[in-house]
Amino acid sequence: MNREKQARAPGTLADLLCLDDHTTSDYALLDCFGDRYLCAHNAVFMRIRRLFLSQGFLYTSSPGALWSDYSVFPLLTLQDIIHNECVPYQATLPTIRRIANQNPSFEIDSDLLSTLLVHNHVLHESAHCVSFRILTERFPGAQLRTHKCTYVTACLLCEAYANAIESLAAALALSEHHRFFYSVNSYIKPLSRRSLFLCECVRVFGFAKVFAIGILVFLRLNARKTHDDSETRRFIFQAVGFQNGITRAERALLNSLITTGFGLSTRFVTDTTPTFFRHQNCTEEYEAVCASLFDPRASTALNLLQGLRELVEYTCRSTVHAGLMIGGPDEQSLASD
């Protein structure tokens, strides 16, 4: 696979610190390098932050059992994070500030710096918390606890939601510094070609529909349906409301969005997701859900569509933050940097 070469953000550590320090946000984690910048410049990042905090969840950089467990084994600490309503993260800013103060003229390539730094993943974990809370309200908690197939469907939806959120937030990282700060606070390294493509899809179809397609595509991948088949594509078209009334050019753009707009590593698809469900003692249910996920005759598909609708509508509801209006008349501002 060809990897896109990104322009590198020039400057010193002190320059990057100055850029982050001169950005303000009431919702930012002040000891997390780049968090203020992303809260101020990335509408999707900020939307999830507001939803996360409005639901009563918290962040912590204080060493404790949850913080330690997450630092050691993040995948299998996910349900503990949701249960404790708290996302751990590394306080990266104080260390970077001390190192920069030791040599204010120290220059380092941004790609190398991104490789050497410990990354935070608060956006991804926050999205998990937000989506699980929404689905818990949609499917009562008792049902999630006692009906394993419903639980597996919800977990797959939450992972797909987090993947889609990260991808669309990455698409807004159109400047060199934005790409750098996003790369050290996400599992995804922004690629300018994909960013421009996703922004064009949002311009044509609207954020809500592109977001819904992203969730369904990641759901397909997490269910190990890695090949593109006409039945699954038809299900996605119908679920998002694109059965009729679109031009040939729009259909071609949608097909490209489904096949190339979103992606996961092969290792994640084949190993990581099954490992999570094996730890949850849900291997059989996971296999069963995967087999029927996009079958419109199965109850799994009904739960999926209901959950998808709740996730998209809640996330895109303009009343959460009228200034952003994701899914409303100002959504083209999402493509601004």
TORKELUM-668700 format. One record per residue: residue in three letters; x, y, z of N, C-alpha, C in turn. Coordinates in steps of 0.2 Angstrom, whole numbers, plus 2048, in hexadecimal, padded with zeros to 3 digits. Layout:
! TORKELUM-668700
{r 'Ala',{X,Y,Z},{X,Y,Z},{X,Y,Z}} ...
END
This chain:
! TORKELUM-668700
{r 'Met',{804,7FA,800},{800,800,800},{804,806,800}} {r 'Asn',{803,80B,7FC},{807,811,7FC},{805,816,801}} {r 'Arg',{80A,818,805},{809,81D,80A},{80A,824,808}} {r 'Glu',{805,828,80A},{805,82F,807},{80B,833,80C}} {r 'Lys',{80F,836,808},{814,83A,80C},{811,841,80E}} {r 'Gln',{811,843,814},{80F,849,817},{814,84E,817}} {r 'Ala',{812,854,817},{817,85A,818},{818,85A,820}} {r 'Arg',{81E,85C,822},{820,85C,829},{820,863,82C}} {r 'Ala',{81D,863,831},{81C,869,835},{823,86C,837}} {r 'Pro',{826,871,835},{82C,874,837},{82C,877,83E}} {r 'Gly',{832,878,841},{832,87B,847},{835,877,84D}} {r 'Thr',{835,87B,852},{838,878,858},{832,875,85D}} {r 'Leu',{834,871,862},{82F,86F,867},{82C,875,86A}} {r 'Ala',{830,87A,86B},{82E,881,86E},{828,884,86A}} {r 'Asp',{829,883,863},{824,886,85F},{81E,883,85F}} {r 'Leu',{81E,87C,860},{818,878,861},{814,879,867}} {r 'Leu',{818,87A,86C},{816,87C,873},{812,882,873}} {r 'Cys',{815,887,86F},{813,88E,86F},{80C,88E,86B}} {r 'Leu',{80C,88A,866},{805,889,862},{800,886,866}} {r 'Asp',{801,881,86A},{7FC,87E,86F},{7FB,883,874}} {r 'Asp',{800,886,877},{7FE,88B,87D},{7FA,891,87B}} {r 'His',{7FA,893,875},{7F7,899,873},{7F0,897,870}} {r 'Thr',{7EE,891,871},{7E7,88F,870},{7E3,88E,876}} {r 'Thr',{7DD,890,877},{7D9,88F,87D},{7D3,88C,87C}} {r 'Ser',{7D1,888,881},{7CA,884,880},{7C8,882,887}} {r 'Asp',{7C2,884,889},{7C0,882,890},{7BF,87A,891}} {r 'Tyr',{7C0,876,88B},{7BE,86F,88C},{7C5,86B,88B}} {r 'Ala',{7CA,86F,88A},{7D1,86B,889},{7D4,868,88F}} {r 'Leu',{7D8,863,88E},{7DC,860,893},{7E3,864,893}} {r 'Leu',{7E4,867,898},{7E9,86C,898},{7F0,869,899}} {r 'Asp',{7F1,863,89B},{7F7,85F,89B},{7F8,85A,896}} {r 'Cys',{7F4,85A,890},{7F4,856,88B},{7F7,85A,885}} {r 'Phe',{7FC,858,882},{800,85C,87D},{7FB,85C,876}} {r 'Gly',{7F9,862,874},{7F5,862,86E},{7EE,862,86F}} {r 'Asp',{7EB,861,875},{7E4,860,876},{7E1,867,875}} {r 'Arg',{7E4,86C,878},{7E1,873,877},{7E0,874,870}} {r 'Tyr',{7E5,873,86C},{7E5,875,865},{7DF,871,861}} {r 'Leu',{7DF,86B,863},{7D9,867,85F},{7D2,869,862}} {r 'Cys',{7D2,86A,868},{7CB,86D,86A},{7C9,873,867}} {r 'Ala',{7CE,877,865},{7CD,87E,862},{7CC,87D,85A}} {r 'His',{7CF,878,857},{7D0,878,850},{7CC,872,84D}} {r 'Asn',{7CA,86D,850},{7C7,867,84D},{7C0,867,850}} {r 'Ala',{7BB,868,84C},{7B4,868,84E},{7B2,861,850}} {r 'Val',{7B4,85C,84D},{7B2,855,84F},{7B5,853,856}} {r 'Phe',{7BB,855,857},{7BF,853,85D},{7BB,857,863}} {r 'Met',{7B9,85D,861},{7B6,861,866},{7AE,85F,868}} {r 'Arg',{7AB,85D,862},{7A4,85A,863},{7A4,854,868}} {r 'Ile',{7A9,84F,867},{7A9,84A,86C},{7AB,84C,873}} {r 'Arg',{7B0,850,873},{7B1,853,87A},{7AB,856,87E}} {r 'Arg',{7A7,85A,87A},{7A1,85C,87E},{79C,857,87F}} {r 'Leu',{79B,852,87B},{797,84D,87C},{799,849,882}} {r 'Phe',{79F,847,882},{7A2,843,888},{7A1,847,88E}} {r 'Leu',{7A3,84D,88F},{7A2,850,895},{79B,851,897}} {r 'Ser',{797,853,892},{790,854,894},{78C,84E,896}} {r 'Gln',{78F,848,895},{78C,841,897},{78F,840,89E}} {r 'Gly',{794,844,8A1},{796,843,8A8},{79D,83F,8A8}} {r 'Phe',{7A0,83D,8A2},{7A6,83A,8A3},{7AC,83E,8A5}} {r 'Leu',{7B1,83B,8A7},{7B7,83F,8A9},{7BD,83C,8A6}} {r 'Tyr',{7C3,841,8A6},{7C9,83E,8A4},{7CE,83E,8AA}} {r 'Thr',{7D3,83A,8AA},{7D8,83A,8AF},{7DF,839,8AC}} {r 'Ser',{7E4,83D,8AF},{7EB,83B,8AD},{7EE,839,8B4}} {r 'Ser',{7EB,838,8B9},{7ED,836,8C0},{7EE,82F,8C0}} {r 'Pro',{7F4,82D,8C2},{7F6,825,8C2},{7F1,822,8C7}} {r 'Gly',{7EE,81D,8C5},{7E9,819,8C9},{7E8,812,8C6}} {r 'Ala',{7E4,80E,8C9},{7E3,807,8C6},{7E1,808,8BE}} {r 'Leu',{7DC,80C,8BD},{7D9,80C,8B6},{7DE,80F,8B1}} {r 'Trp',{7E2,814,8B4},{7E7,818,8AF},{7EC,813,8AE}} {r 'Ser',{7EE,80F,8B3},{7F4,80A,8B2},{7F2,804,8AE}} {r 'Asp',{7EB,802,8AF},{7E9,7FC,8AA},{7E9,7FE,8A3}} {r 'Tyr',{7E6,804,8A2},{7E6,807,89B},{7EC,808,898}} {r 'Ser',{7F1,80A,89C},{7F8,80B,899},{7FB,804,897}} {r 'Val',{7F9,7FF,89B},{7FC,7F9,899},{7F8,7F5,894}} {r 'Phe',{7F2,7F5,894},{7ED,7F1,890},{7E7,7F4,88E}} {r 'Pro',{7E8,7FA,889},{7E2,7FE,888},{7DC,7FA,885}} {r 'Leu',{7DD,7F5,881},{7D7,7F2,87D},{7D3,7EF,882}} {r 'Leu',{7D6,7EB,887},{7D2,7E7,88C},{7D0,7EB,892}} {r 'Thr',{7D1,7F2,892},{7CF,7F6,897},{7C9,7FA,895}} {r 'Leu',{7C7,7FA,88F},{7C1,7FE,88D},{7BB,7FE,891}} {r 'Gln',{7B9,7F8,893},{7B3,7F7,896},{7B3,7FA,89D}} {r 'Asp',{7BA,7FA,8A0},{7BB,7FD,8A7},{7BA,805,8A6}} {r 'Ile',{7BD,807,8A1},{7BC,80E,89F},{7B5,811,89F}} {r 'Ile',{7B1,80D,89C},{7AA,80E,89B},{7A6,80E,8A2}} {r 'His',{7A8,808,8A5},{7A5,807,8AC},{7A7,80D,8B1}} {r 'Asn',{7AD,80F,8B1},{7AF,814,8B5},{7AE,81B,8B3}} {r 'Glu',{7AB,81C,8AD},{7AA,822,8AA},{7B0,827,8AA}} {r 'Cys',{7B5,824,8A8},{7BC,828,8A9},{7C1,826,8A3}} {r 'Val',{7C3,82A,89F},{7C8,829,89A},{7CF,82B,89D}} {r 'Pro',{7D4,826,89E},{7DB,828,8A0},{7DF,82B,89A}} {r 'Tyr',{7E4,82F,89B},{7E8,831,896},{7EF,833,899}} {r 'Gln',{7F4,834,895},{7FB,836,897},{7FB,83E,897}} {r 'Ala',{7FE,840,89D},{7FF,847,89D},{806,849,899}} {r 'Thr',{805,84A,893},{80B,84A,88E},{80E,851,88E}} {r 'Leu',{80A,856,890},{80D,85D,88F},{812,85F,894}} {r 'Pro',{812,85E,89A},{817,860,89F},{81E,85D,89D}} {r 'Thr',{81E,857,89B},{825,854,899},{827,857,892}} {r 'Ile',{823,859,88E},{825,85C,887},{828,863,889}} {r 'Arg',{824,866,88E},{826,86D,88F},{82D,86D,893}} {r 'Arg',{82E,868,897},{835,868,89A},{83A,867,895}} {r 'Ile',{839,862,891},{83E,861,88B},{83F,867,887}} {r 'Ala',{83A,86A,885},{83B,870,881},{83F,875,885}} {r 'Asn',{83E,876,88B},{841,87B,88F},{849,87A,890}} {r 'Gln',{84A,873,88F},{851,871,890},{855,874,88A}} {r 'Asn',{852,874,884},{855,877,87E},{850,87A,879}} {r 'Pro',{84F,880,87A},{849,884,877},{84A,884,86F}} {r 'Ser',{850,883,86D},{852,883,865},{851,87C,862}} {r 'Phe',{850,877,866},{850,870,864},{84B,86F,85F}} {r 'Glu',{84D,86D,859},{848,86B,853},{848,864,852}} {r 'Ile',{842,861,850},{841,85A,84F},{83B,85A,84A}} {r 'Asp',{83C,855,845},{837,854,840},{831,852,843}} {r 'Ser',{82B,854,841},{825,853,844},{823,84B,843}} {r 'Asp',{825,848,83E},{823,841,83D},{827,83D,842}} {r 'Leu',{82E,83F,843},{832,83B,848},{82F,83D,84F}} {r 'Leu',{82D,843,851},{82A,845,857},{824,841,859}} {r 'Ser',{820,840,854},{81A,83C,854},{81B,835,856}} {r 'Thr',{820,832,853},{822,82B,854},{825,82A,85B}} {r 'Leu',{829,82F,85E},{82C,82F,864},{828,830,86A}} {r 'Leu',{822,834,869},{81E,836,86F},{819,831,870}} {r 'Val',{817,830,877},{812,82C,879},{80B,830,876}} {r 'His',{807,82C,873},{801,82F,871},{7FB,82E,876}} {r 'Asn',{7F6,833,875},{7F0,832,879},{7EB,831,874}} {r 'His',{7E5,82D,877},{7E0,82B,873},{7D9,82D,876}} {r 'Val',{7D9,833,879},{7D3,835,87C},{7CD,836,877}} {r 'Leu',{7CE,838,871},{7C8,838,86D},{7C5,831,86B}} {r 'His',{7C9,82C,86A},{7C7,826,869},{7C3,823,86F}} {r 'Glu',{7C6,823,875},{7C3,821,87B},{7BD,825,87D}} {r 'Ser',{7BD,82B,87C},{7B7,82F,87D},{7B1,82D,879}} {r 'Ala',{7B3,82C,872},{7AE,82A,86D},{7AA,823,870}} {r 'His',{7AF,81F,872},{7AC,819,875},{7A7,81A,87A}} {r 'Cys',{7A9,81E,87F},{7A5,820,885},{79E,823,883}} {r 'Val',{79E,828,87E},{799,82B,87C},{794,826,878}} {r 'Ser',{796,822,874},{792,81E,870},{78F,818,874}} {r 'Phe',{793,816,879},{790,811,87D},{78B,813,882}} {r 'Arg',{78B,81A,884},{786,81D,888},{780,81E,884}} {r 'Ile',{781,820,87E},{77B,821,879},{777,81A,878}} {r 'Leu',{77B,815,877},{778,80E,875},{775,80B,87C}} {r 'Thr',{778,80C,881},{775,80A,888},{76E,80D,889}} {r 'Glu',{76E,813,887},{767,816,888},{762,814,883}} {r 'Arg',{765,812,87D},{761,80F,877},{75F,808,879}} {r 'Phe',{764,804,87B},{762,7FD,87D},{763,7FD,884}} {r 'Pro',{75E,7FC,889},{75F,7FC,890},{765,7F8,892}} {r 'Gly',{768,7FA,897},{76E,7F7,89A},{76D,7F0,89C}} {r 'Ala',{768,7EE,89E},{766,7E7,8A0},{767,7E3,89A}} {r 'Gln',{764,7E5,894},{764,7E1,88E},{76B,7E0,88C}} {r 'Leu',{770,7E6,88C},{777,7E5,88A},{77A,7E0,88E}} {r 'Arg',{778,7E0,895},{77C,7DB,899},{77A,7D4,898}} {r 'Thr',{773,7D3,897},{771,7CC,896},{770,7C9,88F}} {r 'His',{770,7CD,88A},{770,7CB,883},{776,7CC,880}} {r 'Lys',{77A,7C7,87F},{781,7C8,87D},{782,7CA,876}} {r 'Cys',{77D,7C8,872},{77D,7CA,86B},{77C,7D2,86A}} {r 'Thr',{777,7D4,86E},{776,7DB,86E},{77C,7DF,871}} {r 'Tyr',{77F,7DC,876},{785,7DF,879},{78B,7E0,873}} {r 'Val',{78C,7DA,86F},{791,7DA,86A},{78F,7DF,865}} {r 'Thr',{789,7DF,863},{787,7E4,85E},{789,7EB,860}} {r 'Ala',{787,7ED,866},{788,7F4,869},{790,7F5,869}} {r 'Cys',{794,7F0,86B},{79B,7F1,86C},{79E,7F2,865}} {r 'Leu',{79C,7EE,860},{79E,7EF,859},{79C,7F6,856}} {r 'Leu',{796,7F8,858},{794,7FF,856},{798,805,859}} {r 'Cys',{79A,804,860},{79E,809,863},{7A5,809,860}} {r 'Glu',{7A8,803,85E},{7AE,803,85B},{7AE,807,855}} {r 'Ala',{7A9,805,851},{7A8,808,84A},{7A7,810,84B}} {r 'Tyr',{7A3,812,850},{7A2,819,851},{7A9,81C,853}} {r 'Ala',{7AD,81A,857},{7B3,81D,859},{7B8,81D,853}} {r 'Asn',{7B8,818,84F},{7BC,818,849},{7BA,81D,844}} {r 'Ala',{7B3,81E,843},{7B0,823,83E},{7B2,82A,841}} {r 'Ile',{7B1,82B,847},{7B2,832,84A},{7BA,833,849}} {r 'Glu',{7BE,82F,84B},{7C5,830,84A},{7C7,832,842}} {r 'Ser',{7C4,82E,83E},{7C5,82F,837},{7C3,836,834}} {r 'Leu',{7BD,838,837},{7BA,83E,834},{7BE,844,838}} {r 'Ala',{7C0,843,83E},{7C4,848,841},{7CB,849,83E}} {r 'Ala',{7CE,844,83C},{7D4,844,838},{7D3,848,832}} {r 'Ala',{7CD,847,82F},{7CC,84A,828},{7CD,852,829}} {r 'Leu',{7CC,855,82F},{7CC,85C,830},{7D3,85E,831}} {r 'Ala',{7D8,85A,832},{7DF,85C,833},{7E2,85D,82C}} {r 'Leu',{7E1,863,82A},{7E3,865,823},{7EA,869,823}} {r 'Ser',{7EC,86C,829},{7F2,86F,829},{7F7,86B,82C}} {r 'Glu',{7FE,86D,82C},{803,869,82E},{803,868,836}} {r 'His',{802,86D,839},{802,86D,841},{7FB,869,843}} {r 'His',{7F6,86A,840},{7F0,866,842},{7F1,85F,841}} {r 'Arg',{7F4,85D,83B},{7F6,856,83A},{7FA,853,840}} {r 'Phe',{7FF,857,842},{804,855,847},{800,854,84E}} {r 'Phe',{7FC,859,850},{7F9,859,856},{7F4,853,856}} {r 'Tyr',{7F1,852,851},{7EC,84C,850},{7EF,846,851}} {r 'Ser',{7F5,845,84D},{7F8,83F,84D},{7FB,83C,854}} {r 'Val',{7FC,841,858},{7FF,83F,85F},{7F9,83E,864}} {r 'Asn',{7F3,83F,862},{7ED,83E,866},{7E8,83A,863}} {r 'Ser',{7EA,835,85F},{7E5,831,85B},{7E9,82B,859}} {r 'Tyr',{7E4,826,857},{7E7,820,854},{7E8,821,84D}} {r 'Ile',{7E6,826,84A},{7E6,827,843},{7EB,82D,841}} {r 'Lys',{7EF,82B,83C},{7F3,831,839},{7F0,834,833}} {r 'Pro',{7EE,83A,834},{7EB,83D,82E},{7EE,83D,828}} {r 'Leu',{7EB,83C,822},{7EE,83C,81B},{7EA,841,817}} {r 'Ser',{7EE,846,814},{7EA,84B,811},{7E6,849,80C}} {r 'Arg',{7E8,844,808},{7E4,842,802},{7DD,83F,805}} {r 'Arg',{7DD,83B,80A},{7D7,838,80C},{7D3,83E,810}} {r 'Ser',{7D6,843,813},{7D3,848,816},{7CF,84C,811}} {r 'Leu',{7D2,84E,80C},{7CE,852,807},{7C9,84E,804}} {r 'Phe',{7C9,847,803},{7C4,843,800},{7BE,843,805}} {r 'Leu',{7BF,842,80B},{7BA,842,810},{7B6,848,811}} {r 'Cys',{7BA,84E,811},{7B7,855,811},{7B3,856,80B}} {r 'Glu',{7B5,853,805},{7B1,854,7FF},{7AA,850,800}} {r 'Cys',{7AB,84A,803},{7A5,846,804},{7A0,849,809}} {r 'Val',{7A3,84D,80E},{79F,850,813},{79B,856,80F}} {r 'Arg',{79F,85A,80B},{79C,85F,807},{796,85D,803}} {r 'Val',{797,857,800},{792,855,7FB},{78C,852,7FF}} {r 'Phe',{78D,84D,804},{788,849,807},{786,84C,80E}} {r 'Gly',{78A,850,811},{788,852,818},{78C,84E,81D}} {r 'Phe',{78E,851,823},{792,84D,828},{78E,847,82A}} {r 'Ala',{787,847,82C},{784,842,82F},{784,83C,82A}} {r 'Lys',{783,83C,824},{783,836,81F},{78A,833,81F}} {r 'Val',{78F,838,81E},{796,835,81E},{798,831,824}} {r 'Phe',{796,834,82A},{797,831,830},{793,82A,831}} {r 'Ala',{78D,82A,82F},{78A,824,82F},{78D,81F,82A}} {r 'Ile',{78F,821,824},{792,81C,820},{799,81A,823}} {r 'Gly',{79D,81E,826},{7A3,81C,82A},{7A2,817,82F}} {r 'Ile',{79C,818,833},{79B,813,838},{799,80C,835}} {r 'Leu',{795,80C,830},{794,806,82D},{79A,802,82A}} {r 'Val',{79E,806,826},{7A4,803,823},{7A9,800,829}} {r 'Phe',{7AA,804,82E},{7AE,802,834},{7AA,7FC,837}} {r 'Leu',{7A4,7FC,837},{7A0,7F6,83A},{7A2,7F0,836}} {r 'Arg',{7A1,7F1,82F},{7A3,7EB,82B},{7AA,7E9,82B}} {r 'Leu',{7AF,7ED,82C},{7B6,7EB,82D},{7B7,7E7,834}} {r 'Asn',{7B4,7EA,839},{7B4,7E7,840},{7B1,7E0,840}} {r 'Ala',{7AC,7DF,83C},{7A9,7D9,83B},{7AC,7D4,836}} {r 'Arg',{7B2,7D6,834},{7B7,7D2,830},{7B4,7D1,829}} {r 'Lys',{7AF,7D6,827},{7AD,7D5,820},{7B1,7DA,81C}} {r 'Thr',{7B7,7D8,81A},{7BC,7DD,817},{7BB,7DD,810}} {r 'His',{7B7,7D9,80D},{7B6,7D9,805},{7B0,7DD,804}} {r 'Asp',{7B0,7E1,7FF},{7AB,7E5,7FD},{7A6,7E1,7F9}} {r 'Asp',{7A0,7E0,7FC},{79B,7DC,7F8},{794,7E0,7F7}} {r 'Ser',{791,7DF,7F2},{78B,7E3,7F0},{786,7E3,7F5}} {r 'Glu',{785,7DD,7F8},{77F,7DD,7FD},{781,7E2,803}} {r 'Thr',{787,7E2,806},{788,7E6,80B},{788,7EE,809}} {r 'Arg',{78A,7EF,803},{78A,7F6,800},{783,7F8,7FF}} {r 'Arg',{77E,7F4,7FD},{777,7F5,7FD},{774,7F7,803}} {r 'Phe',{776,7F3,808},{774,7F4,80F},{776,7FB,812}} {r 'Ile',{77C,7FD,810},{77F,803,812},{77B,809,80F}} {r 'Phe',{77A,808,808},{777,80D,805},{770,80E,807}} {r 'Gln',{76C,809,809},{765,809,80B},{765,80C,813}} {r 'Ala',{76A,80A,817},{76A,80C,81E},{76B,814,81E}} {r 'Val',{76F,817,819},{770,81E,81A},{76C,822,816}} {r 'Gly',{767,81E,812},{762,822,80E},{764,824,807}} {r 'Phe',{768,820,804},{76A,821,7FD},{768,81C,7F8}} {r 'Gln',{762,81A,7F9},{75F,815,7F4},{75E,818,7ED}} {r 'Asn',{75B,81E,7ED},{75A,821,7E7},{75B,828,7E7}} {r 'Gly',{75B,82C,7E1},{75B,833,7E1},{762,836,7E1}} {r 'Ile',{767,832,7E0},{76E,835,7E0},{771,834,7D9}} {r 'Thr',{775,838,7D7},{778,838,7D0},{77D,833,7CF}} {r 'Arg',{77F,832,7C9},{784,82D,7C8},{78B,82F,7CB}} {r 'Ala',{78C,835,7CB},{792,838,7CE},{792,837,7D6}} {r 'Glu',{78C,838,7D9},{78C,837,7E0},{78C,830,7E2}} {r 'Arg',{78A,82C,7DE},{78A,824,7DF},{791,822,7DF}} {r 'Ala',{795,825,7DA},{79C,823,7D9},{7A0,825,7DF}} {r 'Leu',{79E,82B,7E2},{7A2,82E,7E7},{7A0,82A,7EE}} {r 'Leu',{79A,828,7EE},{798,824,7F4},{79B,81D,7F4}} {r 'Asn',{79C,81A,7EE},{7A0,814,7ED},{7A7,814,7EF}} {r 'Ser',{7AA,81A,7ED},{7B1,81B,7EF},{7B1,81C,7F7}} {r 'Leu',{7AC,820,7FA},{7AC,821,801},{7AC,81A,805}} {r 'Ile',{7A8,816,802},{7A7,80F,806},{7AD,80B,805}} {r 'Thr',{7B0,80B,7FF},{7B6,806,7FE},{7BD,809,800}} {r 'Thr',{7BE,810,800},{7C4,812,801},{7C4,818,806}} {r 'Gly',{7BF,81A,809},{7BE,820,80D},{7C0,81F,814}} {r 'Phe',{7C0,818,816},{7C1,817,81D},{7C5,810,81D}} {r 'Gly',{7C9,80F,822},{7CD,809,822},{7D0,807,829}} {r 'Leu',{7D1,800,82A},{7D4,7FE,830},{7DA,7F9,82E}} {r 'Ser',{7DE,7F8,832},{7E4,7F4,831},{7E1,7ED,831}} {r 'Thr',{7E5,7E8,82D},{7E3,7E1,82D},{7E3,7DE,834}} {r 'Arg',{7E9,7E0,837},{7EA,7DD,83E},{7E4,7DF,843}} {r 'Phe',{7E2,7E5,843},{7DD,7E7,847},{7D6,7E3,846}} {r 'Val',{7D5,7E2,83F},{7CF,7DE,83D},{7CF,7D7,83F}} {r 'Thr',{7D5,7D4,83E},{7D5,7CD,83F},{7D7,7CB,846}} {r 'Asp',{7DA,7CF,84A},{7DC,7CD,850},{7D9,7D1,856}} {r 'Thr',{7DA,7D8,856},{7D8,7DC,85B},{7D0,7DB,85D}} {r 'Thr',{7CC,7DC,858},{7C5,7DC,85A},{7C3,7D5,85D}} {r 'Pro',{7C5,7D0,859},{7C3,7C9,85C},{7C6,7C8,863}} {r 'Thr',{7CC,7CB,864},{7CF,7CA,86B},{7CB,7CD,870}} {r 'Phe',{7C8,7D3,86F},{7C4,7D7,874},{7BE,7D2,875}} {r 'Phe',{7BB,7D0,870},{7B4,7CC,872},{7B6,7C5,875}} {r 'Arg',{7BC,7C2,874},{7BE,7BC,877},{7BF,7BE,87F}} {r 'His',{7C2,7C3,880},{7C3,7C5,887},{7BC,7C6,88B}} {r 'Gln',{7B7,7C9,887},{7B0,7CA,889},{7AC,7C3,88A}} {r 'Asn',{7AF,7BE,888},{7AB,7B7,887},{7A5,7B8,883}} {r 'Cys',{7A7,7BB,87D},{7A1,7BC,878},{7A3,7BA,871}} {r 'Thr',{7A8,7B5,871},{7AA,7B3,86A},{7A5,7B0,866}} {r 'Glu',{7A0,7AC,868},{79B,7A9,864},{796,7AE,862}} {r 'Glu',{794,7B2,867},{790,7B8,865},{793,7BD,860}} {r 'Tyr',{799,7BE,860},{79D,7C2,85C},{79C,7BF,855}} {r 'Glu',{79D,7B8,854},{79D,7B5,84E},{796,7B5,84B}} {r 'Ala',{791,7B4,84F},{78A,7B4,84D},{788,7BB,84B}} {r 'Val',{78A,7C0,84E},{788,7C7,84C},{78B,7C9,846}} {r 'Cys',{792,7C7,845},{795,7C9,83F},{792,7C5,839}} {r 'Ala',{78F,7BF,83A},{78C,7BC,834},{786,7BF,832}} {r 'Ser',{782,7C2,837},{77C,7C5,835},{77B,7CD,835}} {r 'Leu',{781,7D0,835},{781,7D7,837},{77E,7DB,831}} {r 'Phe',{77F,7D9,82B},{77C,7DD,825},{776,7D9,822}} {r 'Asp',{773,7D5,825},{76D,7D1,823},{767,7D5,825}} {r 'Pro',{763,7D8,820},{75E,7DC,822},{758,7D8,826}} {r 'Arg',{758,7D1,825},{753,7CD,828},{755,7CB,82F}} {r 'Ala',{75B,7CD,832},{75D,7CB,838},{75B,7D0,83D}} {r 'Ser',{75A,7CE,844},{759,7D3,849},{75F,7D7,84A}} {r 'Thr',{765,7D4,849},{76B,7D8,84A},{76B,7DE,846}} {r 'Ala',{769,7DD,83F},{769,7E3,83B},{764,7E9,83E}} {r 'Leu',{75F,7E6,840},{75A,7EB,843},{75D,7EF,849}} {r 'Asn',{760,7EC,84E},{764,7EF,853},{769,7F4,850}} {r 'Leu',{76C,7F1,84B},{772,7F5,848},{76F,7FC,846}} {r 'Leu',{76A,7FC,842},{767,802,83F},{764,806,844}} {r 'Gln',{761,804,849},{75F,808,84F},{764,80B,852}} {r 'Gly',{769,807,854},{76F,80A,857},{773,80F,853}} {r 'Leu',{774,80E,84D},{777,813,848},{773,819,848}} {r 'Arg',{76D,819,847},{769,81F,847},{769,823,84E}} {r 'Glu',{769,820,853},{76A,823,85A},{771,827,85A}} {r 'Leu',{776,823,858},{77D,826,858},{77E,82C,854}} {r 'Val',{77C,82C,84E},{77D,831,849},{778,837,84B}} {r 'Glu',{772,836,84D},{76E,83C,84F},{770,83F,855}} {r 'Tyr',{772,83B,85A},{775,83E,860},{77B,842,85F}} {r 'Thr',{780,840,85B},{786,843,85A},{785,849,856}} {r 'Cys',{781,849,851},{780,84E,84C},{77B,854,84F}} {r 'Arg',{778,853,854},{773,857,857},{776,85E,858}} {r 'Ser',{773,863,854},{776,86A,854},{775,86D,85B}} {r 'Thr',{770,86B,85F},{76F,86E,866},{775,86D,86A}} {r 'Val',{779,868,869},{77F,867,86D},{784,86D,86D}} {r 'His',{785,86F,867},{789,875,867},{787,879,860}} {r 'Ala',{783,87E,861},{780,881,85B},{785,884,857}} {r 'Gly',{78B,886,859},{790,889,855},{793,884,850}} {r 'Leu',{793,87E,851},{796,879,84D},{791,877,848}} {r 'Met',{78B,875,84A},{785,873,846},{787,86D,842}} {r 'Ile',{78B,868,844},{78C,862,841},{785,85F,83E}} {r 'Gly',{785,85E,838},{77E,85B,835},{77A,861,834}} {r 'Gly',{77B,867,835},{777,86D,834},{77A,871,82E}} {r 'Pro',{777,877,82E},{779,87C,828},{781,87E,828}} {r 'Asp',{784,87D,82E},{78B,880,82E},{790,87A,82D}} {r 'Glu',{78E,874,82B},{792,86E,82C},{798,86F,827}} {r 'Gln',{798,873,822},{79E,874,81E},{7A4,877,821}} {r 'Ser',{7A2,87A,827},{7A8,87D,82B},{7AC,878,82E}} {r 'Leu',{7AA,871,82E},{7AE,86C,830},{7B4,86B,82C}} {r 'Ala',{7B4,86D,826},{7BA,86C,822},{7BF,872,822}} {r 'Ser',{7BD,877,827},{7C2,87C,828},{7C7,87A,82D}} {r 'Asp',{7CD,87D,82C},{7D3,87B,830},{7D5,881,835}} 
END
